[in-house]
């Protein structure tokens, strides 16, 4: 069966570092269900 | 049987081919046997990644965030953040190569994120721009690269011994050794081959390879190797490595010798032919012969499992407007099954004995893919799905005449998404240019 069904989308705080400094944004990424 | 000559490979560019002809690549999720085939659903247009920034004057390697504009198999058309609707700097990238990361990877890896040179002055505050663009957007799973790496590991190893169909006598098997594994495709060398050139190519999930002892266990013909000296390091491939077939109950109504059916001709995959069950073996396997082209000794019989998607009940072609190849020498054409069954004093195999599953495969007419030329199984070629009949696909090899087309099952391990050759390092045969063909 497909693994997709064992994954789910979660909101993640993602760190981004550019020349202007480091900051975080909230994005979606799928992850294996715990 | 028709087989194509190998074409010298110039650098074939899937991205340009897809864009210039506004084509669609079959989704990776159509191919359960390929790396990431069972967990590709999260990859879609709009997903953001961190990739190398090739639009820079800096000497050091820098990265930037890009969004997926279009997907074709493993290939994605990416656009750096900041270009908005400007497609001039779009570029195609194989999503499964190491240099594709989820957003956040640069910060955690200490890699510099630098905007492309072309637009570096477009925004005075990139931070505000990126927060606005990325908040609520999707990115790759954190374990994406790990999963790709896991999926590119194959259980078959060099020097493993298998039983495989004898390509010169389809009715029997021989022992062969795994000589090479590329993307799950095996190059097998028959054990007796002195110079290592007598080989056979197939995918590790092919129904044509089996564990040592399989032929004896089901009553299939087998050519014993007269090899006296064993190569060091040889080992029999574990039975667990081979594709499992469905258990069948042969005690009830079952196939019988002489029953008629329709079958894809393994020596000419563009044809579905009138065929006969010649011998019922154990575990649901059948020896089948194509009517009109059978050697007296049965040496051209071939083995299909009763659940094989390559055999069909009488009438399948007519119902689906597929040309049925009549027995060579049978003059009452077009063939009428009732007449033929009466003329041959035979009966049709019961419909209920055939595999009637139709997976939700996802293929659509016109989709592009990489397909094995099953008449020359070394070759993986640029191809198109030109027709779909339930789970049966008509595969056309771009640039070649239709007579090279092949009927292939939607779950065949010999079909691959766009970009599979690049990912696995397998040589891709480009569309045949007119000159090369001639």
Interface residues (C-beta under 8 A of the other chain):
Chain A: X1 X2 X3 X4 X7 X9 X12 X14 X15 X16 X17 X18 X19 X20 X21 X22 X23 X25 X26 X27 X28 X29 X30 X31 X32
Chain B: X29 X32 X38 X39 X40 X41 X42 X48 X65 X102 X103 X104 X106 X107 X108 X112 X113 X114 X115 X125 X126 X127 X130 X131 X134 X135 X136 X137 X138 X139 X140 X141 X142 X143
